[in-house]
Amino acid sequence: MTTFLDSGSFAGTPWWAFVMMPLMMLGMAGMMWFMMRMMMGMGGHGAGHGSPDPTEASRSEQATASEVDVMRRQLAELQERLAAMESDSETQAPRSEEGEDH
């Protein structure tokens, strides 16, 4: 063992480096697992496993419904603007407008 440590690129390496390396790797893997678990959101604060708060769920559904309404309004507005631009470009000679990027 001593000849292995004293030869090649391991010359002068303390013996505890070979013990610490796997422990450090396991520690880093554990920290990564813990951090990913926290970032992926393991339920609400204090919520039980697999039993989310029903009031919180209904609030999120309402928020989703209002977001859908806003998105539909924006889509309709953009479709109207596009139709106006298309009809404008059909009636006039094609020219570069201020708001367009070519």
N, C-alpha and C positions, 0 to 999 in steps of 0.2 A: 504494500500500500504506500509506503514512504517513497519507494522508487517511482511509483506512478505519479505521486504528487510533485516530486522533484524533477520530473522530466517534461519536456515540451513546453506548451504554453501555460501549464499549471504550476510552473516554478514559483515558489514562494507563496502560493495560495494557502491561506489558513484552512485547517480541516473543517471549521464550522461553516465555511462558505457552502460546502456540499450539503450540509444539513439545512442551512437557512434557505437555499434556493427553492426546494420543493415547498417549504412552508410559506415562503413569500408568494409563490405561484398560487397555492391554495387560498391564501388570504386575499389575493387580488381577485381570484375567481369568485370568492364569497362576497367581496364588496361589489363586484359587477352585478352579481345576481340580486343582491339586496337593493342596489340603486335602480336596476331595471324594474324590479318589483314595485318600488315606490313610484317610479315615473309612469308605469302603466296604469296606475290608479287602482288600488285594491279596495274599491268601494269608498263610500263617504267616511267622514270622521266618526268613529264610534258605531258605524253600521255593522250589523251582524253579517256573518258569512252567508251570502246568497239571499239575504232578505233586505233589499234596498227599501228606503223610506218611500211609501206610496205617494206622499205629498210632493216629494222631490221629483218623482217620476212624472206626475201630472204637470208640475211646473215646467219640466223640460219638454213635455209634449206641447204645451201651450206656446213655449218659446219657439219650438220647431214650426208650429203652424203659423205663427206670426212671421217668422223668417221666410216661409214659403210664400206667404202673401206679398211680402216686400219684393221677393225675387220675381214673382209673376208680374207685379206692377212695373218693375224695372225692365223685364223682358218685353212687355207690351210697349213701353216707351221707346225702347231701342228699335223694336220692329217698326214703329211709326216713323222714327227718324230715318231708318234705312229706306223705307218706302218713299219718304219725301225726297231723300237724296237721289234715289233711283229715278223717280219721276222727273226731278229737276235735271238730272244728267241726260235723260232721254229727250227732253224738250229743247235743251240748249246744247251748244257745241261743247264737247268735253273740255273742261278747264280745271286747273288745280285750285281747289278751295282752301281757305285758311285752315280749317279744322282737319283736313285730310293729310295723311303722310303717304307719299308715293315712293 
